Amino acid sequence: MDGPVVTATLPPANWYPDPGGGGLRYWDGAAWTGHRVPPPGPPVHPYGVWAGPTWKGARLGRPPYGPGALAEPGRRLGARLLDLLVLLPVFAVLLAVTLLIAAPRFGPLFPDFPQVGDTPQPTPTPGFVWLYLVVVGCALAMGLVMVVYETVLVARYGRTLGMRWLGIRPLGTDGVPLGWARSFVRALIYWLFSLLSWIGLLNVLWCLWDDDRQCLHDKVADSIVVNDPVDATPAVG
């Protein structure tokens, strides 16, 4: 009688020591890929200053490129724009319904101001002021919808639709997925900063020069955005 058949179990996709020597190499779960990380030189810490590898994310143990590396700012921006496009129909419907309900009460967009002798006349509020307030109110409401959208999708599924389409995802700086609390804080801070004019612009630009490619809302939530190791399809090497 034959004995039991032993099936070899392949290790999961991850970075492992390169069998060719030196550094790390990415294993996609079935074969070695062409993504390699060179071995770092001996880190020196004069006066507590990091003096090891110098690529973005090296301080956090992230590879310089490929799966698990910090996402490029362009991909992050693209994911944001795609998420805005996803929610644009919601904003359009909300604005249309609000205008249908409120517009009949606006009055003329540019009313006349009659003068009858020396008697003061009541000054009507121009309709364009009410129109402006409705648009701003709907935009603020959509900001809250965006916070809920991002919080639920990141906490529940690890990323938004825009992030999924561009193959990136947010993680904690310790490499673990963001839970409900940090996902909410990250989305809320992004929305609040976006209301503060130049601070909102500074927030999204901060990742261009930050060593860990963090925006300001990432720093508050202690998060980073990385190339998705699950969906990445690197070249086989």
Biotite code that builds the C-alpha atoms (Angstrom):
import biotite.structure as struc

atoms = struc.array([
    struc.Atom([0.000, 0.000, 0.000], chain_id="A", res_id=1, res_name="MET", atom_name="CA", element="C"),
    struc.Atom([1.398, 3.346, -1.008], chain_id="A", res_id=2, res_name="ASP", atom_name="CA", element="C"),
    struc.Atom([2.153, 5.906, 1.653], chain_id="A", res_id=3, res_name="GLY", atom_name="CA", element="C"),
    struc.Atom([0.563, 9.378, 1.841], chain_id="A", res_id=4, res_name="PRO", atom_name="CA", element="C"),
    struc.Atom([1.415, 11.802, -0.915], chain_id="A", res_id=5, res_name="VAL", atom_name="CA", element="C"),
    struc.Atom([3.229, 14.879, 0.411], chain_id="A", res_id=6, res_name="VAL", atom_name="CA", element="C"),
    struc.Atom([2.472, 18.071, -1.487], chain_id="A", res_id=7, res_name="THR", atom_name="CA", element="C"),
    struc.Atom([5.084, 20.797, -1.300], chain_id="A", res_id=8, res_name="ALA", atom_name="CA", element="C"),
    struc.Atom([3.689, 24.125, -0.106], chain_id="A", res_id=9, res_name="THR", atom_name="CA", element="C"),
    struc.Atom([5.145, 27.171, -1.762], chain_id="A", res_id=10, res_name="LEU", atom_name="CA", element="C"),
    struc.Atom([5.870, 30.174, 0.457], chain_id="A", res_id=11, res_name="PRO", atom_name="CA", element="C"),
    struc.Atom([3.522, 33.171, 0.161], chain_id="A", res_id=12, res_name="PRO", atom_name="CA", element="C"),
    struc.Atom([4.365, 36.207, -1.950], chain_id="A", res_id=13, res_name="ALA", atom_name="CA", element="C"),
    struc.Atom([6.887, 38.372, -0.125], chain_id="A", res_id=14, res_name="ASN", atom_name="CA", element="C"),
    struc.Atom([10.469, 39.633, -0.106], chain_id="A", res_id=15, res_name="TRP", atom_name="CA", element="C"),
    struc.Atom([13.053, 36.923, 0.700], chain_id="A", res_id=16, res_name="TYR", atom_name="CA", element="C"),
    struc.Atom([16.856, 36.686, 0.659], chain_id="A", res_id=17, res_name="PRO", atom_name="CA", element="C"),
    struc.Atom([17.995, 36.510, -2.962], chain_id="A", res_id=18, res_name="ASP", atom_name="CA", element="C"),
    struc.Atom([19.138, 32.937, -3.729], chain_id="A", res_id=19, res_name="PRO", atom_name="CA", element="C"),
    struc.Atom([21.675, 34.474, -6.093], chain_id="A", res_id=20, res_name="GLY", atom_name="CA", element="C"),
    struc.Atom([23.319, 36.263, -3.214], chain_id="A", res_id=21, res_name="GLY", atom_name="CA", element="C"),
    struc.Atom([23.089, 39.731, -1.700], chain_id="A", res_id=22, res_name="GLY", atom_name="CA", element="C"),
    struc.Atom([19.982, 41.734, -0.824], chain_id="A", res_id=23, res_name="GLY", atom_name="CA", element="C"),
    struc.Atom([16.377, 40.667, -1.168], chain_id="A", res_id=24, res_name="LEU", atom_name="CA", element="C"),
    struc.Atom([14.311, 39.397, -4.105], chain_id="A", res_id=25, res_name="ARG", atom_name="CA", element="C"),
    struc.Atom([10.528, 39.349, -4.540], chain_id="A", res_id=26, res_name="TYR", atom_name="CA", element="C"),
    struc.Atom([8.807, 35.941, -4.676], chain_id="A", res_id=27, res_name="TRP", atom_name="CA", element="C"),
    struc.Atom([5.294, 36.245, -6.206], chain_id="A", res_id=28, res_name="ASP", atom_name="CA", element="C"),
    struc.Atom([4.053, 32.997, -4.687], chain_id="A", res_id=29, res_name="GLY", atom_name="CA", element="C"),
    struc.Atom([4.992, 30.863, -7.679], chain_id="A", res_id=30, res_name="ALA", atom_name="CA", element="C"),
    struc.Atom([8.366, 32.069, -8.986], chain_id="A", res_id=31, res_name="ALA", atom_name="CA", element="C"),
    struc.Atom([11.120, 34.591, -8.390], chain_id="A", res_id=32, res_name="TRP", atom_name="CA", element="C"),
    struc.Atom([10.546, 37.970, -10.055], chain_id="A", res_id=33, res_name="THR", atom_name="CA", element="C"),
    struc.Atom([12.942, 40.555, -11.370], chain_id="A", res_id=34, res_name="GLY", atom_name="CA", element="C"),
    struc.Atom([12.446, 42.865, -8.390], chain_id="A", res_id=35, res_name="HIS", atom_name="CA", element="C"),
    struc.Atom([15.573, 43.018, -6.239], chain_id="A", res_id=36, res_name="ARG", atom_name="CA", element="C"),
    struc.Atom([16.707, 45.158, -3.323], chain_id="A", res_id=37, res_name="VAL", atom_name="CA", element="C"),
    struc.Atom([20.456, 45.657, -2.984], chain_id="A", res_id=38, res_name="PRO", atom_name="CA", element="C"),
    struc.Atom([21.981, 44.855, 0.391], chain_id="A", res_id=39, res_name="PRO", atom_name="CA", element="C"),
    struc.Atom([22.280, 47.988, 2.516], chain_id="A", res_id=40, res_name="PRO", atom_name="CA", element="C"),
    struc.Atom([25.659, 49.117, 3.724], chain_id="A", res_id=41, res_name="GLY", atom_name="CA", element="C"),
    struc.Atom([26.332, 49.128, 7.442], chain_id="A", res_id=42, res_name="PRO", atom_name="CA", element="C"),
    struc.Atom([24.144, 51.891, 8.882], chain_id="A", res_id=43, res_name="PRO", atom_name="CA", element="C"),
    struc.Atom([25.930, 54.631, 10.752], chain_id="A", res_id=44, res_name="VAL", atom_name="CA", element="C"),
    struc.Atom([24.072, 56.769, 13.240], chain_id="A", res_id=45, res_name="HIS", atom_name="CA", element="C"),
    struc.Atom([26.213, 59.774, 14.155], chain_id="A", res_id=46, res_name="PRO", atom_name="CA", element="C"),
    struc.Atom([24.309, 61.772, 16.754], chain_id="A", res_id=47, res_name="TYR", atom_name="CA", element="C"),
    struc.Atom([21.186, 59.753, 16.029], chain_id="A", res_id=48, res_name="GLY", atom_name="CA", element="C"),
    struc.Atom([20.983, 60.769, 12.334], chain_id="A", res_id=49, res_name="VAL", atom_name="CA", element="C"),
    struc.Atom([20.009, 58.035, 9.871], chain_id="A", res_id=50, res_name="TRP", atom_name="CA", element="C"),
    struc.Atom([22.873, 57.314, 7.478], chain_id="A", res_id=51, res_name="ALA", atom_name="CA", element="C"),
    struc.Atom([21.832, 54.008, 5.942], chain_id="A", res_id=52, res_name="GLY", atom_name="CA", element="C"),
    struc.Atom([20.210, 53.447, 2.493], chain_id="A", res_id=53, res_name="PRO", atom_name="CA", element="C"),
    struc.Atom([18.910, 56.681, 0.996], chain_id="A", res_id=54, res_name="THR", atom_name="CA", element="C"),
    struc.Atom([15.923, 55.741, -1.216], chain_id="A", res_id=55, res_name="TRP", atom_name="CA", element="C"),
    struc.Atom([12.425, 56.802, -0.228], chain_id="A", res_id=56, res_name="LYS", atom_name="CA", element="C"),
    struc.Atom([11.115, 54.420, 2.419], chain_id="A", res_id=57, res_name="GLY", atom_name="CA", element="C"),
    struc.Atom([14.479, 52.855, 3.301], chain_id="A", res_id=58, res_name="ALA", atom_name="CA", element="C"),
    struc.Atom([14.082, 54.040, 6.889], chain_id="A", res_id=59, res_name="ARG", atom_name="CA", element="C"),
    struc.Atom([10.840, 52.022, 7.102], chain_id="A", res_id=60, res_name="LEU", atom_name="CA", element="C"),
    struc.Atom([12.369, 48.907, 5.531], chain_id="A", res_id=61, res_name="GLY", atom_name="CA", element="C"),
    struc.Atom([10.587, 49.454, 2.216], chain_id="A", res_id=62, res_name="ARG", atom_name="CA", element="C"),
    struc.Atom([12.216, 48.406, -1.080], chain_id="A", res_id=63, res_name="PRO", atom_name="CA", element="C"),
    struc.Atom([13.181, 51.166, -3.540], chain_id="A", res_id=64, res_name="PRO", atom_name="CA", element="C"),
    struc.Atom([10.711, 49.956, -6.193], chain_id="A", res_id=65, res_name="TYR", atom_name="CA", element="C"),
    struc.Atom([8.289, 47.172, -7.048], chain_id="A", res_id=66, res_name="GLY", atom_name="CA", element="C"),
    struc.Atom([5.702, 45.522, -4.767], chain_id="A", res_id=67, res_name="PRO", atom_name="CA", element="C"),
    struc.Atom([5.668, 47.000, -1.288], chain_id="A", res_id=68, res_name="GLY", atom_name="CA", element="C"),
    struc.Atom([7.650, 50.111, -2.268], chain_id="A", res_id=69, res_name="ALA", atom_name="CA", element="C"),
    struc.Atom([6.245, 53.543, -1.500], chain_id="A", res_id=70, res_name="LEU", atom_name="CA", element="C"),
    struc.Atom([3.775, 54.605, -4.179], chain_id="A", res_id=71, res_name="ALA", atom_name="CA", element="C"),
    struc.Atom([4.766, 57.377, -6.562], chain_id="A", res_id=72, res_name="GLU", atom_name="CA", element="C"),
    struc.Atom([2.991, 60.728, -5.934], chain_id="A", res_id=73, res_name="PRO", atom_name="CA", element="C"),
    struc.Atom([1.546, 60.601, -9.464], chain_id="A", res_id=74, res_name="GLY", atom_name="CA", element="C"),
    struc.Atom([-0.234, 57.320, -8.761], chain_id="A", res_id=75, res_name="ARG", atom_name="CA", element="C"),
    struc.Atom([-1.598, 58.687, -5.502], chain_id="A", res_id=76, res_name="ARG", atom_name="CA", element="C"),
    struc.Atom([-2.956, 61.749, -7.291], chain_id="A", res_id=77, res_name="LEU", atom_name="CA", element="C"),
    struc.Atom([-4.443, 59.568, -10.015], chain_id="A", res_id=78, res_name="GLY", atom_name="CA", element="C"),
    struc.Atom([-6.225, 57.431, -7.415], chain_id="A", res_id=79, res_name="ALA", atom_name="CA", element="C"),
    struc.Atom([-7.700, 60.566, -5.798], chain_id="A", res_id=80, res_name="ARG", atom_name="CA", element="C"),
    struc.Atom([-8.980, 61.821, -9.140], chain_id="A", res_id=81, res_name="LEU", atom_name="CA", element="C"),
    struc.Atom([-10.535, 58.449, -9.933], chain_id="A", res_id=82, res_name="LEU", atom_name="CA", element="C"),
    struc.Atom([-12.292, 58.414, -6.565], chain_id="A", res_id=83, res_name="ASP", atom_name="CA", element="C"),
    struc.Atom([-13.638, 61.901, -7.277], chain_id="A", res_id=84, res_name="LEU", atom_name="CA", element="C"),
    struc.Atom([-14.979, 60.648, -10.602], chain_id="A", res_id=85, res_name="LEU", atom_name="CA", element="C"),
    struc.Atom([-16.666, 57.747, -8.798], chain_id="A", res_id=86, res_name="VAL", atom_name="CA", element="C"),
    struc.Atom([-18.484, 60.180, -6.491], chain_id="A", res_id=87, res_name="LEU", atom_name="CA", element="C"),
    struc.Atom([-19.178, 62.867, -9.108], chain_id="A", res_id=88, res_name="LEU", atom_name="CA", element="C"),
    struc.Atom([-22.594, 61.371, -10.087], chain_id="A", res_id=89, res_name="PRO", atom_name="CA", element="C"),
    struc.Atom([-23.586, 61.402, -6.406], chain_id="A", res_id=90, res_name="VAL", atom_name="CA", element="C"),
    struc.Atom([-22.722, 65.107, -6.187], chain_id="A", res_id=91, res_name="PHE", atom_name="CA", element="C"),
    struc.Atom([-24.627, 65.837, -9.411], chain_id="A", res_id=92, res_name="ALA", atom_name="CA", element="C"),
    struc.Atom([-27.770, 64.090, -8.135], chain_id="A", res_id=93, res_name="VAL", atom_name="CA", element="C"),
    struc.Atom([-27.542, 65.790, -4.727], chain_id="A", res_id=94, res_name="LEU", atom_name="CA", element="C"),
    struc.Atom([-27.105, 69.224, -6.325], chain_id="A", res_id=95, res_name="LEU", atom_name="CA", element="C"),
    struc.Atom([-29.932, 68.672, -8.822], chain_id="A", res_id=96, res_name="ALA", atom_name="CA", element="C"),
    struc.Atom([-32.407, 67.522, -6.157], chain_id="A", res_id=97, res_name="VAL", atom_name="CA", element="C"),
    struc.Atom([-31.474, 70.399, -3.836], chain_id="A", res_id=98, res_name="THR", atom_name="CA", element="C"),
    struc.Atom([-31.882, 72.969, -6.609], chain_id="A", res_id=99, res_name="LEU", atom_name="CA", element="C"),
    struc.Atom([-35.256, 71.547, -7.641], chain_id="A", res_id=100, res_name="LEU", atom_name="CA", element="C"),
    struc.Atom([-36.482, 71.949, -4.068], chain_id="A", res_id=101, res_name="ILE", atom_name="CA", element="C"),
    struc.Atom([-34.863, 75.291, -3.234], chain_id="A", res_id=102, res_name="ALA", atom_name="CA", element="C"),
    struc.Atom([-34.700, 77.188, -6.554], chain_id="A", res_id=103, res_name="ALA", atom_name="CA", element="C"),
    struc.Atom([-38.375, 78.308, -6.570], chain_id="A", res_id=104, res_name="PRO", atom_name="CA", element="C"),
    struc.Atom([-37.688, 80.145, -3.289], chain_id="A", res_id=105, res_name="ARG", atom_name="CA", element="C"),
    struc.Atom([-34.600, 81.988, -4.513], chain_id="A", res_id=106, res_name="PHE", atom_name="CA", element="C"),
    struc.Atom([-36.337, 84.858, -6.264], chain_id="A", res_id=107, res_name="GLY", atom_name="CA", element="C"),
    struc.Atom([-34.653, 86.738, -9.143], chain_id="A", res_id=108, res_name="PRO", atom_name="CA", element="C"),
    struc.Atom([-30.936, 86.112, -9.561], chain_id="A", res_id=109, res_name="LEU", atom_name="CA", element="C"),
    struc.Atom([-30.338, 89.860, -10.011], chain_id="A", res_id=110, res_name="PHE", atom_name="CA", element="C"),
    struc.Atom([-33.353, 91.708, -8.549], chain_id="A", res_id=111, res_name="PRO", atom_name="CA", element="C"),
    struc.Atom([-34.145, 95.385, -9.122], chain_id="A", res_id=112, res_name="ASP", atom_name="CA", element="C"),
    struc.Atom([-33.873, 97.731, -6.187], chain_id="A", res_id=113, res_name="PHE", atom_name="CA", element="C"),
    struc.Atom([-36.736, 100.249, -6.594], chain_id="A", res_id=114, res_name="PRO", atom_name="CA", element="C"),
    struc.Atom([-36.450, 103.624, -4.965], chain_id="A", res_id=115, res_name="GLN", atom_name="CA", element="C"),
    struc.Atom([-39.716, 105.223, -3.881], chain_id="A", res_id=116, res_name="VAL", atom_name="CA", element="C"),
    struc.Atom([-39.054, 108.756, -2.712], chain_id="A", res_id=117, res_name="GLY", atom_name="CA", element="C"),
    struc.Atom([-37.145, 108.892, 0.548], chain_id="A", res_id=118, res_name="ASP", atom_name="CA", element="C"),
    struc.Atom([-38.845, 105.828, 1.994], chain_id="A", res_id=119, res_name="THR", atom_name="CA", element="C"),
    struc.Atom([-36.357, 102.982, 2.662], chain_id="A", res_id=120, res_name="PRO", atom_name="CA", element="C"),
    struc.Atom([-37.263, 99.854, 0.725], chain_id="A", res_id=121, res_name="GLN", atom_name="CA", element="C"),
    struc.Atom([-36.515, 96.294, 1.846], chain_id="A", res_id=122, res_name="PRO", atom_name="CA", element="C"),
    struc.Atom([-33.484, 94.926, 0.022], chain_id="A", res_id=123, res_name="THR", atom_name="CA", element="C"),
    struc.Atom([-34.111, 91.411, -1.317], chain_id="A", res_id=124, res_name="PRO", atom_name="CA", element="C"),
    struc.Atom([-31.277, 88.904, -1.231], chain_id="A", res_id=125, res_name="THR", atom_name="CA", element="C"),
    struc.Atom([-30.130, 88.258, -4.812], chain_id="A", res_id=126, res_name="PRO", atom_name="CA", element="C"),
    struc.Atom([-30.920, 84.765, -6.023], chain_id="A", res_id=127, res_name="GLY", atom_name="CA", element="C"),
    struc.Atom([-27.310, 84.114, -7.034], chain_id="A", res_id=128, res_name="PHE", atom_name="CA", element="C"),
    struc.Atom([-26.326, 84.330, -3.341], chain_id="A", res_id=129, res_name="VAL", atom_name="CA", element="C"),
    struc.Atom([-28.715, 81.495, -2.489], chain_id="A", res_id=130, res_name="TRP", atom_name="CA", element="C"),
    struc.Atom([-27.468, 79.554, -5.512], chain_id="A", res_id=131, res_name="LEU", atom_name="CA", element="C"),
    struc.Atom([-23.888, 79.940, -4.302], chain_id="A", res_id=132, res_name="TYR", atom_name="CA", element="C"),
    struc.Atom([-24.839, 78.779, -0.799], chain_id="A", res_id=133, res_name="LEU", atom_name="CA", element="C"),
    struc.Atom([-26.583, 75.694, -2.193], chain_id="A", res_id=134, res_name="VAL", atom_name="CA", element="C"),
    struc.Atom([-23.539, 74.708, -4.264], chain_id="A", res_id=135, res_name="VAL", atom_name="CA", element="C"),
    struc.Atom([-21.182, 75.233, -1.307], chain_id="A", res_id=136, res_name="VAL", atom_name="CA", element="C"),
    struc.Atom([-23.511, 73.286, 1.001], chain_id="A", res_id=137, res_name="GLY", atom_name="CA", element="C"),
    struc.Atom([-23.670, 70.365, -1.424], chain_id="A", res_id=138, res_name="CYS", atom_name="CA", element="C"),
    struc.Atom([-19.879, 70.425, -1.772], chain_id="A", res_id=139, res_name="ALA", atom_name="CA", element="C"),
    struc.Atom([-19.485, 70.254, 2.023], chain_id="A", res_id=140, res_name="LEU", atom_name="CA", element="C"),
    struc.Atom([-21.996, 67.416, 2.184], chain_id="A", res_id=141, res_name="ALA", atom_name="CA", element="C"),
    struc.Atom([-20.039, 65.558, -0.515], chain_id="A", res_id=142, res_name="MET", atom_name="CA", element="C"),
    struc.Atom([-16.896, 66.035, 1.544], chain_id="A", res_id=143, res_name="GLY", atom_name="CA", element="C"),
    struc.Atom([-18.553, 64.133, 4.377], chain_id="A", res_id=144, res_name="LEU", atom_name="CA", element="C"),
    struc.Atom([-19.695, 61.453, 1.904], chain_id="A", res_id=145, res_name="VAL", atom_name="CA", element="C"),
    struc.Atom([-16.069, 61.192, 0.741], chain_id="A", res_id=146, res_name="MET", atom_name="CA", element="C"),
    struc.Atom([-14.925, 60.689, 4.343], chain_id="A", res_id=147, res_name="VAL", atom_name="CA", element="C"),
    struc.Atom([-17.449, 57.869, 4.818], chain_id="A", res_id=148, res_name="VAL", atom_name="CA", element="C"),
    struc.Atom([-16.575, 56.344, 1.419], chain_id="A", res_id=149, res_name="TYR", atom_name="CA", element="C"),
    struc.Atom([-12.833, 56.303, 2.113], chain_id="A", res_id=150, res_name="GLU", atom_name="CA", element="C"),
    struc.Atom([-13.173, 55.174, 5.723], chain_id="A", res_id=151, res_name="THR", atom_name="CA", element="C"),
    struc.Atom([-15.413, 52.198, 4.910], chain_id="A", res_id=152, res_name="VAL", atom_name="CA", element="C"),
    struc.Atom([-13.494, 50.996, 1.861], chain_id="A", res_id=153, res_name="LEU", atom_name="CA", element="C"),
    struc.Atom([-10.031, 51.362, 3.406], chain_id="A", res_id=154, res_name="VAL", atom_name="CA", element="C"),
    struc.Atom([-11.011, 49.807, 6.737], chain_id="A", res_id=155, res_name="ALA", atom_name="CA", element="C"),
    struc.Atom([-13.119, 47.030, 5.189], chain_id="A", res_id=156, res_name="ARG", atom_name="CA", element="C"),
    struc.Atom([-11.317, 46.282, 1.908], chain_id="A", res_id=157, res_name="TYR", atom_name="CA", element="C"),
    struc.Atom([-7.900, 47.879, 2.379], chain_id="A", res_id=158, res_name="GLY", atom_name="CA", element="C"),
    struc.Atom([-8.222, 50.552, -0.340], chain_id="A", res_id=159, res_name="ARG", atom_name="CA", element="C"),
    struc.Atom([-10.649, 52.683, -2.316], chain_id="A", res_id=160, res_name="THR", atom_name="CA", element="C"),
    struc.Atom([-11.714, 51.951, -5.890], chain_id="A", res_id=161, res_name="LEU", atom_name="CA", element="C"),
    struc.Atom([-9.215, 54.472, -7.263], chain_id="A", res_id=162, res_name="GLY", atom_name="CA", element="C"),
    struc.Atom([-6.415, 52.859, -5.273], chain_id="A", res_id=163, res_name="MET", atom_name="CA", element="C"),
    struc.Atom([-7.483, 49.418, -6.472], chain_id="A", res_id=164, res_name="ARG", atom_name="CA", element="C"),
    struc.Atom([-7.437, 50.466, -10.127], chain_id="A", res_id=165, res_name="TRP", atom_name="CA", element="C"),
    struc.Atom([-3.928, 51.932, -9.776], chain_id="A", res_id=166, res_name="LEU", atom_name="CA", element="C"),
    struc.Atom([-2.575, 49.097, -7.612], chain_id="A", res_id=167, res_name="GLY", atom_name="CA", element="C"),
    struc.Atom([-1.768, 50.973, -4.398], chain_id="A", res_id=168, res_name="ILE", atom_name="CA", element="C"),
    struc.Atom([-3.004, 50.766, -0.813], chain_id="A", res_id=169, res_name="ARG", atom_name="CA", element="C"),
    struc.Atom([-2.496, 52.647, 2.489], chain_id="A", res_id=170, res_name="PRO", atom_name="CA", element="C"),
    struc.Atom([-0.844, 50.884, 5.423], chain_id="A", res_id=171, res_name="LEU", atom_name="CA", element="C"),
    struc.Atom([0.447, 51.872, 8.810], chain_id="A", res_id=172, res_name="GLY", atom_name="CA", element="C"),
    struc.Atom([4.134, 52.749, 8.979], chain_id="A", res_id=173, res_name="THR", atom_name="CA", element="C"),
    struc.Atom([4.506, 49.430, 10.784], chain_id="A", res_id=174, res_name="ASP", atom_name="CA", element="C"),
    struc.Atom([3.196, 47.648, 7.672], chain_id="A", res_id=175, res_name="GLY", atom_name="CA", element="C"),
    struc.Atom([-0.178, 46.561, 9.087], chain_id="A", res_id=176, res_name="VAL", atom_name="CA", element="C"),
    struc.Atom([-3.539, 47.459, 7.459], chain_id="A", res_id=177, res_name="PRO", atom_name="CA", element="C"),
    struc.Atom([-5.315, 50.540, 8.743], chain_id="A", res_id=178, res_name="LEU", atom_name="CA", element="C"),
    struc.Atom([-8.199, 49.792, 11.064], chain_id="A", res_id=179, res_name="GLY", atom_name="CA", element="C"),
    struc.Atom([-11.423, 51.746, 11.373], chain_id="A", res_id=180, res_name="TRP", atom_name="CA", element="C"),
    struc.Atom([-10.000, 54.437, 13.662], chain_id="A", res_id=181, res_name="ALA", atom_name="CA", element="C"),
    struc.Atom([-6.934, 55.298, 11.578], chain_id="A", res_id=182, res_name="ARG", atom_name="CA", element="C"),
    struc.Atom([-8.884, 55.056, 8.311], chain_id="A", res_id=183, res_name="SER", atom_name="CA", element="C"),
    struc.Atom([-11.405, 57.568, 9.668], chain_id="A", res_id=184, res_name="PHE", atom_name="CA", element="C"),
    struc.Atom([-8.751, 59.938, 11.012], chain_id="A", res_id=185, res_name="VAL", atom_name="CA", element="C"),
    struc.Atom([-6.816, 59.813, 7.735], chain_id="A", res_id=186, res_name="ARG", atom_name="CA", element="C"),
    struc.Atom([-9.900, 60.588, 5.617], chain_id="A", res_id=187, res_name="ALA", atom_name="CA", element="C"),
    struc.Atom([-11.223, 63.257, 8.002], chain_id="A", res_id=188, res_name="LEU", atom_name="CA", element="C"),
    struc.Atom([-7.905, 65.122, 8.256], chain_id="A", res_id=189, res_name="ILE", atom_name="CA", element="C"),
    struc.Atom([-7.554, 65.104, 4.460], chain_id="A", res_id=190, res_name="TYR", atom_name="CA", element="C"),
    struc.Atom([-11.041, 66.638, 4.118], chain_id="A", res_id=191, res_name="TRP", atom_name="CA", element="C"),
    struc.Atom([-10.456, 69.235, 6.859], chain_id="A", res_id=192, res_name="LEU", atom_name="CA", element="C"),
    struc.Atom([-7.126, 70.281, 5.350], chain_id="A", res_id=193, res_name="PHE", atom_name="CA", element="C"),
    struc.Atom([-8.776, 70.626, 1.937], chain_id="A", res_id=194, res_name="SER", atom_name="CA", element="C"),
    struc.Atom([-11.061, 73.306, 3.447], chain_id="A", res_id=195, res_name="LEU", atom_name="CA", element="C"),
    struc.Atom([-8.098, 75.425, 4.535], chain_id="A", res_id=196, res_name="LEU", atom_name="CA", element="C"),
    struc.Atom([-6.944, 76.838, 1.214], chain_id="A", res_id=197, res_name="SER", atom_name="CA", element="C"),
    struc.Atom([-3.143, 76.719, 0.971], chain_id="A", res_id=198, res_name="TRP", atom_name="CA", element="C"),
    struc.Atom([-2.876, 74.183, 3.798], chain_id="A", res_id=199, res_name="ILE", atom_name="CA", element="C"),
    struc.Atom([-4.861, 71.716, 1.682], chain_id="A", res_id=200, res_name="GLY", atom_name="CA", element="C"),
    struc.Atom([-2.433, 72.270, -1.202], chain_id="A", res_id=201, res_name="LEU", atom_name="CA", element="C"),
    struc.Atom([0.561, 71.912, 1.116], chain_id="A", res_id=202, res_name="LEU", atom_name="CA", element="C"),
    struc.Atom([-0.926, 68.675, 2.451], chain_id="A", res_id=203, res_name="ASN", atom_name="CA", element="C"),
    struc.Atom([-1.008, 66.925, -0.935], chain_id="A", res_id=204, res_name="VAL", atom_name="CA", element="C"),
    struc.Atom([2.373, 68.338, -2.038], chain_id="A", res_id=205, res_name="LEU", atom_name="CA", element="C"),
    struc.Atom([4.201, 67.305, 1.136], chain_id="A", res_id=206, res_name="TRP", atom_name="CA", element="C"),
    struc.Atom([4.841, 63.767, -0.157], chain_id="A", res_id=207, res_name="CYS", atom_name="CA", element="C"),
    struc.Atom([7.011, 65.186, -2.971], chain_id="A", res_id=208, res_name="LEU", atom_name="CA", element="C"),
    struc.Atom([9.909, 65.942, -0.608], chain_id="A", res_id=209, res_name="TRP", atom_name="CA", element="C"),
    struc.Atom([9.110, 63.792, 2.428], chain_id="A", res_id=210, res_name="ASP", atom_name="CA", element="C"),
    struc.Atom([11.552, 60.905, 3.047], chain_id="A", res_id=211, res_name="ASP", atom_name="CA", element="C"),
    struc.Atom([8.635, 58.510, 3.590], chain_id="A", res_id=212, res_name="ASP", atom_name="CA", element="C"),
    struc.Atom([6.408, 60.052, 0.877], chain_id="A", res_id=213, res_name="ARG", atom_name="CA", element="C"),
    struc.Atom([3.842, 60.957, 3.508], chain_id="A", res_id=214, res_name="GLN", atom_name="CA", element="C"),
    struc.Atom([1.320, 63.730, 3.079], chain_id="A", res_id=215, res_name="CYS", atom_name="CA", element="C"),
    struc.Atom([0.412, 65.685, 6.207], chain_id="A", res_id=216, res_name="LEU", atom_name="CA", element="C"),
    struc.Atom([-2.744, 63.608, 6.728], chain_id="A", res_id=217, res_name="HIS", atom_name="CA", element="C"),
    struc.Atom([-0.536, 60.487, 6.530], chain_id="A", res_id=218, res_name="ASP", atom_name="CA", element="C"),
    struc.Atom([1.645, 61.839, 9.312], chain_id="A", res_id=219, res_name="LYS", atom_name="CA", element="C"),
    struc.Atom([-1.364, 62.482, 11.529], chain_id="A", res_id=220, res_name="VAL", atom_name="CA", element="C"),
    struc.Atom([-2.667, 58.930, 10.919], chain_id="A", res_id=221, res_name="ALA", atom_name="CA", element="C"),
    struc.Atom([0.846, 57.381, 10.940], chain_id="A", res_id=222, res_name="ASP", atom_name="CA", element="C"),
    struc.Atom([0.215, 55.871, 7.505], chain_id="A", res_id=223, res_name="SER", atom_name="CA", element="C"),
    struc.Atom([2.038, 55.351, 4.203], chain_id="A", res_id=224, res_name="ILE", atom_name="CA", element="C"),
    struc.Atom([0.842, 54.383, 0.713], chain_id="A", res_id=225, res_name="VAL", atom_name="CA", element="C"),
    struc.Atom([2.597, 51.471, -1.026], chain_id="A", res_id=226, res_name="VAL", atom_name="CA", element="C"),
    struc.Atom([2.472, 49.593, -4.301], chain_id="A", res_id=227, res_name="ASN", atom_name="CA", element="C"),
    struc.Atom([0.077, 46.728, -3.732], chain_id="A", res_id=228, res_name="ASP", atom_name="CA", element="C"),
    struc.Atom([2.045, 43.476, -3.286], chain_id="A", res_id=229, res_name="PRO", atom_name="CA", element="C"),
    struc.Atom([-1.126, 41.463, -3.941], chain_id="A", res_id=230, res_name="VAL", atom_name="CA", element="C"),
    struc.Atom([-2.015, 42.886, -7.338], chain_id="A", res_id=231, res_name="ASP", atom_name="CA", element="C"),
    struc.Atom([1.492, 43.654, -8.561], chain_id="A", res_id=232, res_name="ALA", atom_name="CA", element="C"),
    struc.Atom([2.520, 41.708, -11.675], chain_id="A", res_id=233, res_name="THR", atom_name="CA", element="C"),
    struc.Atom([6.294, 42.148, -11.931], chain_id="A", res_id=234, res_name="PRO", atom_name="CA", element="C"),
    struc.Atom([8.331, 40.637, -14.727], chain_id="A", res_id=235, res_name="ALA", atom_name="CA", element="C"),
    struc.Atom([9.512, 37.093, -14.096], chain_id="A", res_id=236, res_name="VAL", atom_name="CA", element="C"),
    struc.Atom([13.256, 36.899, -13.615], chain_id="A", res_id=237, res_name="GLY", atom_name="CA", element="C"),
])
